Amino acid sequence: MRGSLLPLLLLPLLACEIDVEATTVKDTFPVELADADLLFVVDDSNSMAEAQAAVSAAVGSLTSTFADQGLVWRAAVTTTDVSAADGRGRFLPIGTGGAVWTEDAAQLAAGLVVGVEGSNLERGLEAAWYGLTPPLATHDNEGFRRPEARLVVVVISDEDDCSDEGALAGEEPSICTTNINELVDVDEYATRFRGLVDDRSDFGLWALVETGVTPEFEGCGGPTPGSRYMTAARATAGDIAPLCGDLAASLSAFGVQMRGERATVSLSRTPDETTLEVEKIGLDGGVVPLSEDIERADGWTFDGSANTIRLWGTARPVPGESIVVTYETGIVRDGP
C-alpha cells in the first residue's frame, strides 16, 4: 500500500512550480590603473623557436604601455613543461644576479626565448598554478608577487593545454586529445587563480596562441588551437590574440587592458540575457548599444559561457570612466 501511494503523493510536487523572485543587479567597473605582476608561461616544445623570437622582439610594445602611465610592471617567465624536474612552474633566471623576476624590458625580451627542448605535452595552466602557489611561491619563486599589484598570466603557445595534474601516463601528445576528460577543468583553474587575489578583477589570463579559424580569428594555420587557454582567458576577463600577424599591436592592446582599461568585464551573477543594459559613466558617458555589427566595431556583446561582457571600439572605457552593467537574475516561474 505504501508503495502505491508514493507516486500519488509526489504528483502535487511535480505539478507545482516554485516562484523565485527576480533580483536586479548592478555591477560597476571603474577604470583604475595599477601596477601589474606579469607571469609569462612560454611553450618550450620543438615547434616554438620562431614564435619565441617573434614575441621577444614585440614584447616591448606591451611593457611600454605601463611606462606611458608611470606604472611599474614586474615580469617572470616559466615554461609549459611540468615533466622536467627543474620545470613544474619554476621561474627561469631572468634578472640581474640570477633573479627570477625583472622590471627591465631588455631582460624580459631575452628571457622569453626559453628554448625548444621541453615536453611536447604543454601544461601551461598547471605550470602557472604551480608557479604562483606554495611551495614554489614561498621558495624558488619567492619575491615576485606584490600585494598592491594586479596578477596577470600570459600564455604563449601554438598547442592546446594538457593540464592533467598527474592523471595521464606517458609523453605521447595524443594522450591529451584522446583523454580530454582526464584534464583538470578550465573553470576549476579560473576559480583557483581568482582566489589568489582579494578582488577577482585583479586577476586575468591573456592567451597569445594558435586560435584556429573562428568568427573572430583567421587562425595561424596550426593544427591544434589553444581552446583551453582561450576559455581560461574568457573566464577571467582577459583577452586573446593569434600567435601570428602583428604581434606588436596585439601585445600593446594586451598591455593597455592589463593596466586596467579592460575590454572585458566579468559579471558577479548569471543574468537573464534579455534584461542586460550597459552604460558608460564619465568623460564620454551614455548608454552603450548591443553590438550587432558582424565586425563588432562598437558596442557590447555577452559571452554566456564565460559570463562576461565584451566591449568593442568606442565602447571601451578609458581612465576616468566606468562601465555599469544592470540586469536581472533569478528564475521567475508561474504557479500551478
N, C-alpha and C positions, 0 to 999 in steps of 0.2 A: 504493500500500500504506500509506504514512504517513497519508494522509487517512482511510482506512477504519479504522485502529486508534485514532485520536484519540478518537472517541466512547466506545469501549470503555474507554480509559484514564481517562476522566472519570467513568464510572459509579460507581466506589467513592467518589469525592469527593461526588457528588450524593446517594448513599445514606447517607453518614455525616454525622451531625450533630455539631457541636462542643460539647463540655462547657465551660460557663463558670460558675465558682463564684460564687454569690451573696455579696454583701458587706453586712453590717449597718452602717447609717449612723445616727448620732445628731446631729441639728442642734439647737443650743441658741440661744435668742433671749431674752436678758435685756432687761428694760425699762430702758434707760439714757437718761435725759432729757438733751437737749442743745440748744444754740442752733441756729438754722437760718437759712440764706440762701434767701430765697423769690423766685423769678423768676415773675412773673405774665405770661402770654402771652395778651393780650386780642384777641379778634376785633374788628377795626375796620371790618367791612363794613356796608353800609347798613341791615341789619336789626337792629343790635345796640344802638340807643340806650337802649331800655327796660331791657334786660338789664344794660348797663353801670351804669346808675343804681341798679338794684336791688342789684347786687353791691357797689357803692361804699357803699351805706347799711348793708350787712350785714357788711362785712369786719372790722369791729371785734370781732365775736364770735370770729374766728379769732385775731387778734393778742392778744386778752386771755387766751387760753389759755396763751400763753408768759409773760405777766406774772404769772399766777396761780402759776407755779412759779419766778419770779425768773429766767427765761431771756430771752435777748436775741435778737430776730429782726431781720433786715435784709431789705429788700424792694427789688426793681427791677421795672420794667414795660417790656415791649416789645409789639409787635403781631404779628398773624399775616400781615402784609403784607411779603413779601420782593421785591415788584416795584418798589416805590418806592426811589429812590436813597438816601433818608435812613432807610429801614427796614432790612430784612435782618438783624434781630436787634439793632439798636442800641437801647440803653436810652433811654427818654424822660427828659427833665429832670423830676425829682420832688422833690429835696431842696432845702435852703437854698442859694442862690447857684448854682442850675443843676446841682447834684449829680445823678448818675444813680442814686442809691440813697438810701433813707431808713430811719430807725428810729422814725419818727413816724407814729402811726396816722391822724391827720388828713391828713397829706401823702399817705399811701398811698391813702386813700379818694378824695381828689381826683384822684390820678394814674391811677386805674383808669378814669376817664371819658376815653377816648382819642380820641373822635370816631368818625365813621362814613364817612370819606372813603377808606378803604383798599380794597385789592383784594378782589374777590369770590371770589378763589381763596385760601382760608385755609390757609396752610402753617405751622401752629403748631409742629410738631416741628422743621421746618427752621429756623425763626426762633430757637427755643430753642437749637438746636445752634450756630448761628452766633454767638448772643449770648454763649455760655459758653466759646467756644474762640477762639484767636488767628485773625486779628489783632485782632478786637474786644475780646476778653477782656484783652488787654495794651495796648490803646489807648483807644478810645472808652468801653469798659465797665470800664476798669481800676479796681480797688479794691473791687469788690463782694464777691468771694469771700474768706472767712476759712477758713484751713486746719483750724480746730478745729470748724467748724460743719457740720451736715448741709446737703446741697444738695437743694432742693425746687423742682420746676417745677409751676406751677398753670396749666392751660389753661382759658380761659373762652370758649366758642364755641357757636353754635347751628347750625353746619355741620360736616361731616366734614373731616378733614385731607387736604391735597393736596400733600404734600411730595414734590416730584419732582427737586429739585436741578438744574433746567435741562433735564430730559428732554422737557418738553412745551412746545409753542409756542402763543402766544395767551393770551387772558384770558377766554375763554368758560367759565363754570362747568361746562358739560357735558363738557369735556375730561378732568376728573378722574374722572368715573364711567365714561366710555367707554374710558379708557386706564389703568385701575387697575393693570395690570401694569407700567406705567412708573413708578409711585411707589416711593420707597425703602421697603423692607420695615420694618415696625414693630419687629421683633426686632433689626434692624440698629441702629436708633436706641436701643433699650433697652441693647444691648451697648455702644454708644458712650458713652451717658450714665453707665453704671455705671463705665466706665473713667476718669471724671473724679474719682473718689473712691477712697480706699485700701481701704475696706470697702464692698462692694456694698450693704449695708443702709443706708449713709449717703446713698443717692440714692433718690428716689421721685418719680413724677409723679402728680399729682392732677387729675382731669378733672371740671370743672363744665360740663356740656354737655347738648345735646339727646340723651337716652338712647334715644329710641324706646320702644316697648312691648316689654318683656322680662318674664321671670318675676320679676325683681327690681324693675323700674321700670314706672310707668304712662306715662312719657314726658310731653312738654310740648306735643305737637301739631304739632311741626315736621316737615317732610317728609324731612329728611336727618339721621339720627342720627350722632353723632360716634363711629362704630365704631372708627376707628383710634386715637383718643385713649383710648377705653375699653380697647382692647387694650394700649396702652402703659402705662396705669395698672395693669392686672392683672399685666403682665410685670415691673413694677418694685416690686411690693408697695405701690403707692399705693392710692387709693380713687376712687370715682365717685359723683357726685350729679347729679340733674337740675337744669337751669338754670331752675327754676321752683319753686313751693312755698315752704317755709320755708327760705330761704337762710341765715338766721342760724343755724339749727340745723345745717344741712349744713356750713357753714363752721366752726362750733365743733367739730364732730366731726372735720373735716379737721385743725384745729389741734392737737387732742389727739393725733392719730396722728402728725402731723409732728414733734412734740416728742419722740416716742419710744414712745408707747403704741399700738403697731401693732395694727390689726385684721387685717392680712395679713402673712404671713411667706413668704419665698422660699426654697425648698429648694435645697441645694447640689448634689444629684444627682437623677436621674429615678427615682422609686420604683416598686416593684411595689405598686400601689394596695391590694392585699389585705393587705399587711403593715403599713400605716400605723397608728401609735399616737401619740396626742398626750397630753401630761401637762403640768400647770401646777405649777410649783415655787414655794413661797414662802408668802405670807400666807394664801392660800386655795387650797392645792395639792390635787392629786389628778388622777386620770385624767379627761380631757376626752372626753365621748362624741361619736360621729359624729352630726351634726345630721340628723335625719330628719323634722323638723317642716317643713311646707311654708312656714311663715313664718320659719323659721330663727331662732327666738328665742334658742336657746342651742346650744353645741356647736361643731363644726368641719365644714367641707366642703373638698373638694380640687378645685382647678381644674387639670386636666391640661394644658390648652393653655398656661397660664402657669406651671405647676409651682409653685403656691403653695397654702398652707393658709390658709383664711379662717376667722376666729374670730368667733363671734356671741354677743351678750348677755353673760352672766356668764362666758363662756369667755375673754373678752379680759383680758389681764394688765394689772396696774397697777404703778406703781413699787414695787420690792422683789420682784417676781415674775419668773419666766422661763417661757417655753414651750419644751418639749423634744419634738421630733418624731423618732421612731425608725421605721426602715423598712429593707427590704432592696432592694438594687439589683443589676442584673446579670441575665443570662438563663441559666436552667438548662434544658438540653436533654438528652434521653436519647441514648444512643449508637446505633449502627447495629443 
